[in-house]
Amino acid sequence: MEPDIDYRLLFEKSSGLYVVFDARSRIVAASDNYCRATHRSRERLLGIDISGLYADDGVREALRASLERAFATKRPDAMAVFRHDAVVDGIVEERHWNALNVPVVDDGGHVRWVIHRVHDVTLAVLDPQSERAQVRLAREQDHIIQRLRTANEELAQLDGLRQGLEEMSRLNTISLMASALAHDVSQPLTAARNYLSALRRSWPVADDARVEEVLMKIGTQIDRAGEIVKGLRRLMSADTTVHRQENVAAMIGAAAKLSRSSFDAAKANFVLDVADDLGTIAADRVQILQLLVCLLENAAEATAGEPVREVVLKARRSGETLQIAISDSGVGLPDELAAMLSDSFAAIRLIGSGLGLPIARQVLKMHDGTMLASPNSPRGTIFTLELPYRELAPVSDRA
């Protein structure tokens, strides 16, 4: 049973000085500490826009620009130190704050709100010569800059991975469907060619030039269609996989981050159990990420609405084989779909199921790997992947 947590209460009672802006730059939430620091009640703050928050025009414009950047880039944006005096018992007290505006992005990639978080740096500003103030200010600035830099680097990496996965998914889907289509079309073409040969043997056309001409044209068109199918097969079989030595634990960690929104949407608990000795394998990083994300997202979706919602990824090394098991407590894989995994001509039906399993199967084929689906206990499915450990030959040997 999930704990009954009042997230609004957690936010309002937190120790930080926070207000939350919506897309119209209006305040929709404020922490108790921010209300105390500005000597305004929450009721007075809620609903006002930037113009009603700070008195100084320069501060308002800086805040407006920072919020626009946070909404546009989906990344935290820091403001320079600004002055915001407080009136206490009729006496104006000089205050100096710095601020960080942090976007809140939903599962669809849209910024819903921006959290305006401020920190009081009055001591450092009013007494800049104090060694204590200088150390404190430098430490705070370094901490903020480092956190921003790390967060932006991680976001940039994840954005790049997502774009690569989306592009690879489109290409793989097209490739699988085209390959299956070529197989299906080649069968009636072969039958038509056989019928034409039988017709030639059984029909005396030697004295009828017009019939012979028509039969020749039919044969020519059948051969032409056959060459088109062969060309399509050659195109689809072209190997675009780029193998490099990749760190296994790093790839699994990246796949887990990319799948986080699916776990959150399903309210599923995710357990990552990765051994310390996984090392590196020769692999196409984007394709392996696509494989893992596909299976993790499928597992999360399978648990939605179930009384127990859990997805577990275990990774172990067994000799020269990497073993990855992804198990869920979901509805289980239908027997028909499990049987299709070993059917080399089931791509169209698998794609139609919406599971993305043919792409996973294709990626494993490109890496000489295998995939087995089996029932989990007491319910759910376990997908077990095996990939070979092998070292890439030196570039000079591969040239």
C-alpha positions as CSV (number, residue, x, y, z in Angstrom):
1,M,0.0,0.0,0.0
2,E,1.4,3.4,-1.0
3,P,2.0,5.9,1.8
4,D,-0.4,8.8,2.0
5,I,1.9,11.8,1.4
6,D,0.8,15.4,1.3
7,Y,3.3,16.8,-1.2
8,R,1.8,20.3,-0.9
9,L,2.5,20.3,2.9
10,L,6.0,19.0,2.3
11,F,6.7,21.9,-0.1
12,E,5.2,24.6,2.1
13,K,7.0,23.4,5.2
14,S,10.4,22.9,3.5
15,S,13.3,24.9,4.8
16,G,14.0,26.8,1.5
17,L,12.7,30.1,0.2
18,Y,10.6,29.0,-2.8
19,V,7.8,30.4,-5.0
20,V,6.4,28.5,-8.0
21,F,5.5,30.3,-11.3
22,D,3.2,28.9,-14.0
23,A,3.5,29.4,-17.7
24,R,1.8,32.8,-17.4
25,S,4.4,33.9,-14.9
26,R,1.9,33.9,-12.0
27,I,2.7,32.5,-8.6
28,V,0.8,29.3,-7.8
29,A,2.7,28.1,-4.6
30,A,5.0,29.6,-2.0
31,S,6.8,28.1,1.0
32,D,6.3,29.3,4.5
33,N,9.9,30.5,4.8
34,Y,9.5,32.7,1.6
35,C,6.3,34.2,3.1
36,R,8.1,35.0,6.3
37,A,11.2,36.4,4.5
38,T,9.0,38.8,2.4
39,H,6.5,39.5,5.3
40,R,3.6,38.6,3.0
41,S,1.0,35.9,3.5
42,R,0.5,33.1,1.1
43,E,-2.9,34.5,0.1
44,R,-1.2,37.8,-0.9
45,L,1.4,36.0,-3.0
46,L,-0.8,33.5,-4.9
47,G,-2.0,34.7,-8.2
48,I,0.3,37.7,-8.6
49,D,2.7,38.0,-11.4
50,I,6.3,39.2,-11.6
51,S,5.3,42.9,-11.4
52,G,3.9,42.3,-7.9
53,L,6.7,40.3,-6.5
54,Y,9.7,42.7,-6.4
55,A,9.6,46.5,-6.3
56,D,12.8,47.2,-8.4
57,D,12.2,47.3,-12.1
58,G,15.7,45.9,-12.9
59,V,15.0,42.9,-10.6
60,R,11.6,42.3,-12.3
61,E,13.1,42.4,-15.7
62,A,16.0,40.1,-14.7
63,L,13.5,37.6,-13.2
64,R,11.3,37.8,-16.3
65,A,14.2,37.0,-18.6
66,S,15.4,34.2,-16.4
67,L,12.0,32.6,-16.3
68,E,11.7,32.8,-20.1
69,R,15.1,31.1,-20.4
70,A,14.1,28.3,-18.0
71,F,10.8,27.7,-19.8
72,A,12.5,27.7,-23.2
73,T,15.6,25.6,-22.4
74,K,14.0,23.3,-19.8
75,R,17.2,23.9,-17.7
76,P,17.9,25.8,-14.5
77,D,18.8,29.4,-14.9
78,A,20.7,31.4,-12.3
79,M,20.2,35.1,-11.5
80,A,22.8,37.6,-10.4
81,V,22.7,38.8,-6.8
82,F,20.0,41.4,-6.3
83,R,18.8,43.7,-3.5
84,H,15.4,43.1,-1.9
85,D,14.9,45.1,1.3
86,A,12.5,43.9,4.1
87,V,10.4,46.1,6.3
88,V,10.5,44.9,9.9
89,D,8.4,46.9,12.5
90,G,8.5,49.9,10.2
91,I,12.3,49.8,9.8
92,V,13.8,49.0,6.3
93,E,16.4,46.2,6.5
94,E,18.8,45.9,3.6
95,R,18.7,42.3,2.1
96,H,20.5,40.8,-0.8
97,W,19.5,37.5,-2.5
98,N,20.6,35.3,-5.3
99,A,18.1,33.1,-7.1
100,L,17.9,30.0,-9.2
101,N,14.9,29.3,-11.4
102,V,14.4,25.5,-11.8
103,P,11.9,24.2,-14.5
104,V,9.6,21.3,-13.6
105,V,9.2,19.1,-16.7
106,D,6.3,16.6,-17.1
107,D,6.5,13.2,-18.7
108,G,5.6,14.7,-22.1
109,G,8.6,17.0,-22.0
110,H,6.6,20.2,-21.3
111,V,7.6,22.7,-18.6
112,R,4.6,22.9,-16.2
113,W,6.1,25.3,-13.6
114,V,9.4,27.0,-12.7
115,I,10.5,27.0,-9.0
116,H,12.0,30.4,-8.0
117,R,14.5,29.5,-5.2
118,V,16.2,32.3,-3.4
119,H,19.1,32.4,-0.9
120,D,20.0,35.2,1.4
121,V,23.6,36.4,0.8
122,T,23.3,39.7,2.8
123,L,26.2,38.9,5.1
124,A,28.6,38.5,2.2
125,V,27.4,41.5,0.4
126,L,27.3,44.0,3.3
127,D,30.7,42.8,4.7
128,P,32.6,41.7,1.6
129,Q,36.0,42.1,3.3
130,S,35.2,39.6,6.0
131,E,37.1,36.4,5.4
132,R,34.2,34.4,6.6
133,A,31.9,36.2,4.2
134,Q,34.3,35.7,1.3
135,V,34.7,32.0,2.0
136,R,31.0,31.5,2.4
137,L,30.1,33.4,-0.8
138,A,32.8,31.7,-2.9
139,R,31.7,28.3,-1.6
140,E,28.0,29.0,-2.4
141,Q,28.8,30.3,-5.8
142,D,31.0,27.3,-6.6
143,H,28.4,24.9,-5.4
144,I,25.7,26.5,-7.5
145,I,27.8,26.7,-10.6
146,Q,29.0,23.1,-10.2
147,R,25.5,21.8,-9.7
148,L,24.2,23.7,-12.7
149,R,27.1,22.5,-14.8
150,T,26.6,18.9,-13.8
151,A,22.8,19.1,-14.3
152,N,23.2,20.7,-17.7
153,E,25.7,18.2,-18.9
154,E,23.5,15.3,-17.8
155,L,20.5,16.9,-19.4
156,A,22.4,17.5,-22.6
157,Q,23.6,13.9,-22.7
158,L,20.1,12.5,-22.1
159,D,18.6,14.8,-24.7
160,G,21.2,13.5,-27.2
161,L,20.5,9.9,-26.3
162,R,16.8,10.4,-26.6
163,Q,17.2,12.0,-30.1
164,G,19.4,9.1,-31.1
165,L,17.0,6.5,-29.8
166,E,14.1,8.1,-31.6
167,E,15.9,8.2,-34.9
168,M,17.2,4.6,-34.5
169,S,13.7,3.4,-33.6
170,R,12.2,5.0,-36.8
171,L,15.0,3.5,-38.9
172,N,14.7,0.0,-37.4
173,T,10.9,0.0,-37.7
174,I,11.1,0.9,-41.3
175,S,13.8,-1.7,-41.9
176,L,11.8,-4.4,-40.2
177,M,8.6,-3.6,-42.0
178,A,10.4,-3.3,-45.4
179,S,12.2,-6.6,-44.9
180,A,8.9,-8.4,-43.9
181,L,7.2,-6.8,-46.9
182,A,9.9,-7.9,-49.3
183,H,9.5,-11.5,-48.0
184,D,5.7,-11.4,-48.4
185,V,5.9,-9.9,-51.9
186,S,8.5,-12.3,-53.1
187,Q,6.2,-15.3,-52.6
188,P,3.4,-14.3,-55.0
189,L,6.1,-13.1,-57.5
190,T,7.6,-16.6,-57.4
191,A,4.2,-18.2,-57.8
192,A,3.4,-15.9,-60.8
193,R,6.7,-16.8,-62.4
194,N,5.9,-20.5,-62.0
195,Y,2.4,-20.1,-63.4
196,L,3.9,-18.3,-66.4
197,S,6.4,-21.1,-67.0
198,A,3.6,-23.7,-66.8
199,L,1.5,-21.6,-69.3
200,R,4.4,-21.5,-71.8
201,R,4.8,-25.3,-71.6
202,S,1.1,-26.1,-72.0
203,W,0.0,-23.4,-74.5
204,P,1.1,-23.8,-78.2
205,V,1.9,-20.2,-78.9
206,A,4.4,-20.6,-81.7
207,D,1.9,-19.6,-84.3
208,D,0.5,-16.6,-82.4
209,A,3.0,-13.8,-82.2
210,R,0.6,-11.6,-80.2
211,V,0.2,-14.0,-77.4
212,E,4.0,-14.7,-77.3
213,E,4.6,-11.0,-77.0
214,V,2.2,-10.6,-74.1
215,L,3.7,-13.5,-72.3
216,M,7.2,-12.0,-72.8
217,K,6.0,-8.7,-71.4
218,I,4.4,-10.4,-68.3
219,G,7.7,-12.3,-67.7
220,T,9.7,-9.1,-68.0
221,Q,7.5,-7.3,-65.4
222,I,7.7,-10.2,-63.0
223,D,11.5,-10.2,-63.3
224,R,11.6,-6.5,-62.8
225,A,9.4,-6.7,-59.7
226,G,11.7,-9.5,-58.4
227,E,14.8,-7.3,-58.9
228,I,13.1,-4.5,-56.9
229,V,12.5,-6.9,-54.0
230,K,16.1,-8.1,-54.2
231,G,17.4,-4.6,-54.1
232,L,15.1,-3.8,-51.1
233,R,16.5,-6.8,-49.3
234,R,20.1,-5.8,-50.0
235,L,19.4,-2.3,-48.7
236,M,17.7,-3.5,-45.5
237,S,20.5,-6.0,-44.9
238,A,23.2,-3.3,-45.0
239,D,24.9,-3.3,-41.6
240,T,24.9,0.2,-40.1
241,T,25.9,-1.0,-36.6
242,V,29.0,0.7,-35.3
243,H,30.7,-1.4,-32.6
244,R,32.9,0.2,-29.9
245,Q,34.1,-0.9,-26.5
246,E,31.3,0.3,-24.2
247,N,31.1,0.3,-20.4
248,V,28.2,-2.1,-19.6
249,A,27.2,-0.5,-16.2
250,A,27.2,3.0,-17.8
251,M,24.9,1.9,-20.6
252,I,22.5,0.2,-18.1
253,G,22.5,3.4,-15.9
254,A,21.7,5.6,-18.9
255,A,18.8,3.3,-20.0
256,A,17.4,3.4,-16.4
257,K,17.4,7.2,-16.5
258,L,15.8,7.3,-19.9
259,S,13.1,5.0,-18.7
260,R,12.4,6.9,-15.4
261,S,9.2,8.6,-16.8
262,S,7.7,5.3,-17.7
263,F,8.2,4.0,-14.1
264,D,6.7,7.2,-12.7
265,A,3.7,7.0,-15.0
266,A,3.0,3.4,-14.0
267,K,3.8,4.1,-10.3
268,A,6.2,1.1,-10.5
269,N,9.1,0.5,-8.2
270,F,12.4,0.0,-10.1
271,V,15.2,-2.1,-8.7
272,L,18.6,-2.0,-10.3
273,D,21.0,-4.9,-9.4
274,V,24.2,-4.6,-11.4
275,A,27.4,-6.6,-10.6
276,D,30.7,-4.8,-10.2
277,D,32.6,-6.9,-12.7
278,L,30.6,-6.3,-15.9
279,G,33.5,-4.4,-17.7
280,T,33.0,-3.5,-21.4
281,I,31.6,-5.2,-24.4
282,A,31.9,-4.5,-28.1
283,A,28.6,-2.9,-29.0
284,D,26.7,-0.1,-30.7
285,R,25.8,2.1,-27.7
286,V,22.7,3.6,-29.2
287,Q,21.3,0.3,-30.3
288,I,21.9,-1.4,-26.9
289,L,20.3,1.6,-25.2
290,Q,17.3,1.3,-27.5
291,L,17.0,-2.4,-26.7
292,L,17.1,-1.9,-22.9
293,V,14.8,1.2,-22.9
294,C,12.3,-0.7,-25.1
295,L,12.2,-3.7,-22.6
296,L,12.2,-1.5,-19.5
297,E,9.3,0.7,-20.8
298,N,7.3,-2.4,-21.8
299,A,7.9,-3.9,-18.3
300,A,6.7,-0.7,-16.7
301,E,3.6,-0.5,-18.8
302,A,2.8,-4.1,-18.1
303,T,2.6,-3.4,-14.3
304,A,0.2,-0.4,-14.7
305,G,-2.9,-1.0,-12.6
306,E,-1.5,-4.2,-11.0
307,P,-1.7,-4.6,-7.2
308,V,2.1,-5.2,-7.2
309,R,4.1,-2.9,-9.5
310,E,7.8,-3.7,-9.7
311,V,10.5,-4.0,-12.4
312,V,13.9,-5.5,-11.7
313,L,16.9,-5.4,-13.9
314,K,19.8,-7.8,-13.0
315,A,23.1,-7.9,-14.8
316,R,25.7,-10.5,-14.3
317,R,28.8,-11.8,-16.1
318,S,29.0,-15.5,-16.7
319,G,32.4,-16.4,-18.2
320,E,32.4,-14.7,-21.7
321,T,28.7,-13.9,-21.6
322,L,26.8,-10.9,-20.3
323,Q,23.5,-11.8,-18.9
324,I,20.8,-9.2,-18.4
325,A,17.4,-10.2,-16.9
326,I,14.5,-7.7,-16.9
327,S,11.5,-9.0,-14.9
328,D,8.2,-7.4,-14.1
329,S,5.1,-8.2,-12.0
330,G,2.7,-7.3,-14.8
331,V,0.0,-9.1,-16.7
332,G,2.5,-11.5,-18.4
333,L,3.3,-12.0,-22.1
334,P,0.7,-13.8,-24.1
335,D,1.8,-17.3,-25.4
336,E,1.2,-16.2,-29.0
337,L,3.7,-13.3,-28.7
338,A,6.2,-15.4,-26.8
339,A,6.1,-17.9,-29.7
340,M,6.7,-15.1,-32.3
341,L,10.0,-14.2,-30.8
342,S,11.5,-17.3,-32.4
343,D,9.6,-16.7,-35.7
344,S,11.9,-14.9,-38.2
345,F,8.9,-13.8,-40.3
346,A,6.7,-12.4,-37.5
347,A,8.0,-8.8,-37.6
348,I,4.8,-7.3,-38.9
349,R,2.6,-9.0,-36.3
350,L,5.0,-8.1,-33.5
351,I,5.1,-4.5,-34.6
352,G,1.3,-4.5,-34.7
353,S,1.3,-5.6,-31.0
354,G,2.9,-2.4,-30.0
355,L,5.6,-4.1,-27.9
356,G,8.6,-3.1,-30.0
357,L,10.0,-6.7,-29.6
358,P,11.1,-7.0,-33.3
359,I,13.4,-4.1,-32.8
360,A,14.9,-5.7,-29.7
361,R,15.3,-8.9,-31.6
362,Q,17.0,-7.2,-34.5
363,V,19.4,-5.4,-32.2
364,L,20.4,-8.6,-30.6
365,K,20.9,-10.2,-34.0
366,M,23.3,-7.5,-34.9
367,H,25.3,-8.2,-31.7
368,D,25.2,-12.0,-31.9
369,G,23.0,-12.1,-28.8
370,T,19.9,-14.0,-27.8
371,M,16.6,-13.2,-26.0
372,L,14.4,-15.5,-24.1
373,A,10.9,-14.7,-22.6
374,S,9.7,-16.8,-19.7
375,P,7.0,-16.5,-17.0
376,N,7.8,-14.7,-13.8
377,S,6.6,-16.0,-10.4
378,P,3.9,-15.4,-9.2
379,R,3.0,-13.3,-12.3
380,G,4.7,-11.3,-15.0
381,T,7.5,-11.9,-17.5
382,I,11.2,-12.2,-17.5
383,F,13.2,-11.3,-20.5
384,T,16.7,-12.8,-20.4
385,L,19.3,-11.3,-22.7
386,E,22.7,-12.8,-23.5
387,L,25.5,-10.9,-25.2
388,P,29.0,-12.2,-25.9
389,Y,32.1,-10.5,-24.4
390,R,34.7,-9.9,-27.1
391,E,37.4,-7.3,-27.7
392,L,37.4,-5.3,-30.9
393,A,40.4,-5.8,-33.2
394,P,42.9,-2.9,-33.4
395,V,42.0,-0.4,-36.1
396,S,44.9,-1.4,-38.2
397,D,43.7,-5.0,-38.3
398,R,40.2,-4.0,-39.2
399,A,41.3,-1.7,-42.1
